[in-house]
Amino acid sequence: MSTQGGSSDPTSPGQWIARAIAVVILIPLRLVWEAMKLLGRVLVAVLVFFLEYLLAPLCGLVWHWVIRPAWYFLKNILWDLVLHQVLWGLVLTPLFALILDFVLRPLRRAVEEWLWRRVLRPAASWLWRRVVRPVAKFVAGMCWLIFDYLVYRPLRALWRWVLLPLWRALRATLRFGWRIATIVVGVLVVAPCAFVYRTILRPVFGALAIVWDVLVTRPVRWTYRTIVAPMNRWAADIVSTVFGR
């Protein structure tokens, strides 16, 4: 129990043991950890300083003054002059031309001639005689049989047994109908019109012609002969006498 005047309880043995363990074990571990962190920071700082201030300028110096000149030398001088011009122009090109002229082209001609004469042409001829022509004949024969049995003969039978009899029947019907129509028209139209013309129209037209001749034609003819023609002659004589011919 606490006493008057703010005095605290005495420390127990367990607390002393815990404090001893902390002093002996935990504090050294913490010090070691802090030391390792500090050592890591120092190493990182040293490495950054080395990379940034020593290695990077050294690499740039080596790149600009050693590697790039060596690369340009190898690319522009060694490759273009030695390899490209000397090796390609003086060695490889004549060698390839020699191989092409004396090895590859004769070999190609020999292979082409042998392949054409001994393989391709006999194979094509055999293929045409043994395979293509028999297959073509067989296919043509089958197509003709199919066309004959499925198209030509049905159409011929349809024309012979259906369409031709229908056409003949239609033609006979049209001829009979034309004859009947001719008879009907003759009986109902032509005969009555002829009867009307003979019995009514022709006498009427004859009477009208007689009346027209009596009332119009003859008076006009008489007037022309007796009046108009003499007046024309008199007028012509007067004009000739006055104006002269």
Beta strands, then each sheet from edge to edge (+ up, - down):
end
